[in-house]
């Protein structure tokens, strides 16, 4: 017996899933309306971790895979000159039973990062997936907690589970240094996947001491508690210019990444903005997290700098304006900054001032938040 739900989807150009029926479109309501979205009770819920990396990061793959107990979809990009190395890697990765490996041969110096994400998603055979760059390591029990997502959430194709992401407040903190130690035997720096907070109590202590912070490019994972799901709390505000790392159902309802974007900066943001203007329901995971550790990939400082690049910002604005033209009249998820402004005007709530700097022995250590000049 199939369950029927009344749902609607805002992107009229998105192709319909085979399980979607009775759609219509009118001039005054230019969106596809789904009257009968059929959910299949016999679905077996599982989540695939999707990531990508260059061939030069192959030494990290085995240890990274050890932090995720479920299936992984990995895309490796390589240059034509590295064909033999890629063949050797294929043989090496064959020992990982739960890892799906997709090689991608570069045809130029451009690394099409959003295309790589989509290739990884295409290879997913589970009901859901979570994309994260290779430098975002899952906490100890992330997969187990995600697997405990209740059926009324994961069966809903419009539910988006947001996994919070944290990082070191400054790379000079001792723990951050241990994350990225020099390997004298191999004459390179190697990443230590275990020198970071791996449990919620350890993360809380790190945040309380200002050694850790939420990922700079993401919406601050502090939401007003209006109601909660099991393991999730309602996410009632999302900043317009933000990255989110999301558990999504693999279906035609959820759009893929926009492949014209080939540089870090707005690559994750454009998908978040499209979902922010849709009828998806967001829940922030309250029990586990991802943590960005040094040593590989793109630092969040670089992502912020790329967002200041006029060419990349113009490309993002053009993409958004095209999308906004199709969703006129749909109210986006409220921005957190708007809520802060309202609370300040209504009850004198003082907004947080982020990243106060403190100099210790000549090194600048940013603090997470300041309220009326007092450190929190």
C-alpha positions as CSV (number, residue, x, y, z in Angstrom):
1,X,0.0,0.0,0.0
2,X,1.5,3.4,-1.0
3,X,1.0,6.5,1.1
4,X,-0.2,9.6,-0.7
5,X,0.7,13.1,0.4
6,X,-0.1,16.6,-0.9
7,X,3.1,18.4,-1.8
8,X,4.2,21.2,-4.1
9,X,7.5,21.9,-5.7
10,X,8.5,25.4,-6.8
11,X,10.8,24.6,-9.8
12,X,8.6,24.1,-12.8
13,X,11.5,23.1,-15.0
14,X,12.6,20.2,-12.8
15,X,11.7,16.9,-14.5
16,X,9.1,14.8,-12.6
17,X,10.0,11.7,-10.7
18,X,8.3,8.5,-11.9
19,X,6.4,8.4,-8.6
20,X,4.9,11.9,-9.1
21,X,1.4,12.1,-10.6
22,X,-1.4,14.6,-11.3
23,X,0.8,17.7,-11.8
24,X,-0.6,20.9,-13.4
25,X,0.5,24.4,-14.0
26,X,-1.4,27.7,-14.4
27,X,-0.4,31.2,-15.5
28,X,-1.1,32.7,-12.2
29,X,0.7,30.0,-10.3
30,X,3.7,29.1,-12.4
31,X,4.9,26.2,-10.3
32,X,4.5,22.5,-10.6
33,X,1.8,21.3,-8.1
34,X,2.1,17.7,-7.0
35,X,-1.2,16.3,-5.8
36,X,-0.1,12.8,-5.2
37,X,3.4,12.2,-4.1
38,X,3.7,8.5,-3.6
39,X,6.1,7.3,-0.9
40,X,7.2,3.7,-0.8
41,X,7.1,2.2,2.7
42,X,9.4,-0.6,1.5
43,X,12.3,1.8,1.0
44,X,15.3,0.9,3.0
45,X,16.7,4.2,4.5
46,X,20.5,4.7,4.2
47,X,22.8,7.6,3.7
48,X,25.8,7.8,1.4
49,X,28.7,10.2,2.1
50,X,29.6,11.9,-1.2
51,X,33.0,13.6,-1.6
52,X,35.6,14.4,-4.2
53,X,39.4,14.8,-4.2
54,X,42.4,15.1,-6.4
55,X,44.8,12.3,-7.0
56,X,47.3,14.0,-4.8
57,X,45.0,13.4,-1.8
58,X,44.9,9.6,-2.2
59,X,46.9,9.0,1.0
60,X,44.0,10.4,3.0
61,X,41.2,8.3,1.6
62,X,41.6,5.2,3.7
63,X,41.7,7.0,7.0
64,X,38.9,9.4,6.0
65,X,36.7,6.4,5.1
66,X,37.3,5.0,8.5
67,X,35.2,7.8,10.0
68,X,32.0,6.8,8.2
69,X,30.5,3.4,8.7
70,X,28.1,3.7,5.8
71,X,28.5,3.8,2.0
72,X,30.8,6.4,0.4
73,X,30.7,7.8,-3.1
74,X,34.1,9.1,-4.0
75,X,35.0,11.0,-7.2
76,X,38.8,11.4,-8.0
77,X,39.9,13.8,-10.6
78,X,43.2,13.4,-12.4
79,X,45.2,14.8,-15.3
80,X,45.9,12.7,-18.5
81,X,49.5,12.4,-17.4
82,X,48.5,10.6,-14.3
83,X,46.6,7.7,-16.0
84,X,48.9,5.0,-14.7
85,X,48.6,6.3,-11.1
86,X,44.8,6.3,-11.4
87,X,44.9,2.7,-12.5
88,X,46.9,1.8,-9.4
89,X,44.5,3.7,-7.2
90,X,41.5,1.8,-8.7
91,X,43.1,-1.5,-7.7
92,X,43.9,-0.1,-4.2
93,X,40.4,1.2,-3.6
94,X,38.9,-2.2,-4.5
95,X,39.4,-3.4,-1.0
96,X,36.8,-1.0,0.4
97,X,33.5,-2.8,0.1
98,X,31.2,0.2,0.8
99,X,33.1,2.7,-1.4
100,X,31.9,3.5,-4.9
101,X,34.7,5.1,-6.9
102,X,34.2,7.4,-9.9
103,X,37.3,8.6,-11.8
104,X,37.1,11.9,-13.7
105,X,39.8,12.8,-16.2
106,X,40.4,16.6,-16.5
107,X,40.4,18.0,-20.0
108,X,41.9,21.4,-18.9
109,X,43.3,23.1,-15.8
110,X,39.8,23.9,-14.6
111,X,38.5,21.6,-11.9
112,X,34.7,21.4,-12.3
113,X,33.9,21.0,-8.6
114,X,30.1,21.1,-8.9
115,X,30.2,18.6,-11.7
116,X,32.3,16.3,-9.5
117,X,29.6,16.6,-6.8
118,X,26.9,15.7,-9.2
119,X,28.9,12.7,-10.5
120,X,29.2,11.5,-6.9
121,X,25.5,11.9,-6.3
122,X,24.7,10.1,-9.6
123,X,26.6,7.1,-8.2
124,X,24.6,7.0,-5.0
125,X,22.4,3.9,-4.7
126,X,20.9,4.7,-1.2
127,X,17.8,6.7,-0.5
128,X,19.8,9.7,0.8
129,X,23.2,11.3,0.6
130,X,25.3,13.9,2.4
131,X,27.9,15.9,0.4
132,X,31.0,17.1,2.3
133,X,34.4,18.1,1.1
134,X,37.3,15.8,2.0
135,X,38.5,18.1,4.7
136,X,35.2,17.9,6.6
137,X,35.5,14.8,8.8
138,X,32.4,13.2,10.4
139,X,32.1,13.1,14.2
140,X,32.4,9.7,15.9
141,X,28.7,8.8,15.8
142,X,27.4,10.9,12.9
143,X,26.4,8.0,10.7
144,X,24.7,6.1,13.5
145,X,22.7,9.1,14.6
146,X,21.7,10.0,11.0
147,X,20.5,6.4,10.6
148,X,18.2,6.9,13.5
149,X,16.3,9.7,11.6
150,X,12.6,8.8,12.1
151,X,10.6,7.6,9.1
152,X,8.2,10.5,9.0
153,X,11.3,12.7,8.2
154,X,13.3,10.6,5.8
155,X,10.3,9.4,3.8
156,X,9.5,13.1,3.2
157,X,11.3,14.1,0.0
158,X,11.1,17.7,1.1
159,X,12.9,17.3,4.4
160,X,16.4,18.7,4.5
161,X,18.6,17.6,7.4
162,X,21.4,20.2,8.0
163,X,24.6,18.8,9.6
164,X,26.4,21.6,11.6
165,X,30.0,22.2,10.7
166,X,32.8,23.5,13.0
167,X,36.5,24.3,12.7
168,X,39.4,25.5,14.8
169,X,39.0,29.2,15.7
170,X,42.7,29.6,14.7
171,X,45.2,27.2,13.2
172,X,47.7,28.2,15.9
173,X,45.9,26.4,18.7
174,X,47.8,23.4,19.8
175,X,45.1,20.9,18.8
176,X,45.0,22.4,15.3
177,X,48.8,22.1,15.1
178,X,48.5,18.4,16.0
179,X,45.9,18.1,13.2
180,X,48.6,18.9,10.7
181,X,51.9,17.5,11.8
182,X,55.0,17.2,9.7
183,X,55.7,13.7,8.5
184,X,59.5,13.5,8.5
185,X,59.6,10.1,6.8
186,X,57.6,11.4,3.9
187,X,58.8,15.0,4.0
188,X,55.3,16.4,3.8
189,X,52.6,17.5,6.2
190,X,50.0,14.9,7.0
191,X,46.6,15.3,8.5
192,X,45.8,13.7,11.8
193,X,42.1,12.7,11.6
194,X,41.9,12.1,15.4
195,X,43.2,15.4,16.8
196,X,39.8,17.2,16.8
197,X,36.7,17.1,18.9
198,X,34.9,13.8,18.0
199,X,32.0,13.9,20.5
200,X,29.4,16.5,21.5
201,X,30.9,17.1,25.0
202,X,34.3,17.6,23.5
203,X,33.0,20.0,21.0
204,X,31.0,22.0,23.6
205,X,34.1,22.3,25.7
206,X,36.1,23.5,22.7
207,X,33.4,26.1,21.9
208,X,33.2,27.3,25.5
209,X,36.9,27.9,25.5
210,X,36.8,29.7,22.1
211,X,39.2,27.2,20.6
212,X,36.5,26.1,18.1
213,X,33.9,28.0,16.1
214,X,31.1,27.3,13.7
215,X,32.4,27.2,10.1
216,X,32.9,30.8,9.0
217,X,30.9,30.4,5.8
218,X,27.9,28.6,7.3
219,X,24.8,29.8,9.1
220,X,25.5,29.9,12.8
221,X,23.9,26.7,14.2
222,X,22.0,28.6,16.9
223,X,18.2,28.5,16.3
224,X,15.2,29.7,18.2
225,X,13.6,26.5,19.6
226,X,10.0,26.6,18.3
227,X,9.6,22.9,18.0
228,X,11.9,19.9,17.5
229,X,12.0,16.7,15.6
230,X,13.8,13.6,17.0
231,X,17.6,14.4,16.7
232,X,16.7,17.6,14.9
233,X,15.5,21.0,15.9
234,X,13.5,23.3,13.6
235,X,15.7,25.5,11.5
236,X,13.7,28.7,11.2
237,X,16.3,31.0,9.7
238,X,19.0,30.6,7.1
239,X,21.3,33.3,6.0
240,X,21.2,34.3,2.3
241,X,24.9,34.0,1.7
242,X,25.7,30.7,3.5
243,X,27.0,27.2,3.0
244,X,25.0,24.3,4.4
245,X,25.9,20.6,4.4
246,X,22.7,18.7,4.0
247,X,21.2,15.2,4.1
248,X,19.1,15.1,1.0
249,X,16.8,12.5,-0.5
250,X,18.1,11.4,-3.9
251,X,15.1,12.2,-6.2
252,X,14.2,14.5,-9.0
253,X,12.5,16.8,-6.4
254,X,15.9,18.0,-5.1
255,X,18.0,19.9,-7.7
256,X,21.6,19.1,-8.3
257,X,24.5,21.5,-8.1
258,X,24.9,24.2,-10.8
259,X,27.8,22.9,-12.9
260,X,28.8,26.3,-14.4
261,X,30.4,27.1,-11.1
262,X,34.0,25.7,-10.9
263,X,35.6,27.5,-8.0
264,X,35.1,27.4,-4.2
265,X,33.1,30.4,-2.9
266,X,29.5,30.2,-4.1
267,X,29.6,26.5,-5.2
268,X,27.6,25.2,-2.2
269,X,25.7,28.5,-1.6
270,X,23.8,28.5,-4.9
271,X,22.0,25.2,-4.0
272,X,21.2,26.4,-0.5
273,X,19.7,29.6,-2.0
274,X,17.5,27.5,-4.3
275,X,16.3,25.3,-1.5
276,X,15.8,28.4,0.7
277,X,13.2,29.6,-1.9
278,X,11.5,26.2,-2.1
279,X,9.0,24.5,0.1
280,X,11.6,22.2,1.7
281,X,11.6,21.9,5.5
282,X,14.9,22.3,7.3
283,X,16.0,20.7,10.5
284,X,19.4,21.2,12.2
285,X,20.9,18.0,13.5
286,X,21.4,18.5,17.3
287,X,23.5,15.5,18.2
288,X,26.5,15.2,15.8
289,X,28.5,17.3,13.4
290,X,31.3,17.6,10.8
291,X,34.6,19.2,11.6
292,X,37.0,20.9,9.2
293,X,40.6,20.0,9.9
294,X,43.7,21.5,8.4
295,X,46.0,19.9,5.9
296,X,44.0,19.4,2.8
297,X,41.4,21.1,0.6
298,X,40.4,24.8,0.8
299,X,40.5,26.7,4.0
300,X,37.4,28.6,5.0
301,X,39.4,31.9,4.8
302,X,40.0,31.2,1.1
303,X,36.3,30.6,0.5
304,X,35.5,33.9,2.1
305,X,38.1,35.7,0.0
306,X,36.7,34.1,-3.2
307,X,33.3,35.4,-2.2
308,X,34.8,38.9,-2.5
309,X,35.9,38.2,-6.1
310,X,33.8,40.5,-8.3
311,X,33.7,37.9,-11.2
312,X,32.6,35.1,-9.0
313,X,30.0,37.2,-7.2
314,X,28.6,38.4,-10.6
315,X,28.3,34.8,-11.8
316,X,26.4,33.9,-8.6
317,X,24.1,37.0,-8.8
318,X,23.2,36.1,-12.5
319,X,22.4,32.5,-11.5
320,X,20.2,33.7,-8.6
321,X,18.4,36.3,-10.6
322,X,17.5,33.7,-13.2
323,X,16.2,31.5,-10.5
324,X,14.3,34.3,-8.7
325,X,12.4,35.0,-11.9
326,X,10.8,31.6,-11.7
327,X,9.8,31.8,-8.0
328,X,8.2,35.2,-7.8
329,X,5.8,35.4,-4.9
330,X,7.4,32.6,-2.9
331,X,8.8,33.8,0.4
332,X,12.2,32.4,1.2
333,X,13.3,31.1,4.6
334,X,13.9,34.0,6.9
335,X,17.5,35.3,7.2
336,X,18.9,35.0,10.7
337,X,20.2,38.5,10.5
338,X,16.6,39.7,10.0
339,X,15.5,38.0,13.2
340,X,18.4,39.6,15.0
341,X,17.5,43.0,13.8
342,X,13.9,42.6,14.8
343,X,14.8,41.4,18.3
344,X,17.1,44.3,18.7
345,X,14.4,46.8,17.8
346,X,11.7,45.1,19.8
347,X,13.4,44.3,23.1
348,X,16.8,45.8,22.9
349,X,18.5,42.5,22.1
350,X,22.1,43.2,21.3
351,X,23.4,41.4,18.3
352,X,26.5,39.2,18.6
353,X,29.7,40.8,17.3
354,X,31.7,38.0,15.7
355,X,35.4,37.2,15.8
356,X,36.9,39.7,18.3
357,X,40.7,39.2,18.1
358,X,43.0,38.6,21.0
359,X,46.8,38.6,20.7
360,X,48.7,36.0,22.7
361,X,52.5,35.9,22.4
362,X,52.3,37.7,19.1
363,X,49.7,35.3,17.6
364,X,46.1,36.5,16.9
365,X,43.4,34.3,18.3
366,X,39.9,35.2,17.3
367,X,37.1,34.8,19.9
368,X,33.7,33.6,18.8
369,X,31.3,36.2,20.2
370,X,31.2,39.4,22.3
371,X,28.0,40.8,23.9
372,X,28.2,44.4,25.1
373,X,32.0,44.1,25.4
374,X,31.9,41.0,27.5
375,X,33.2,37.7,26.3
376,X,30.6,34.9,26.3
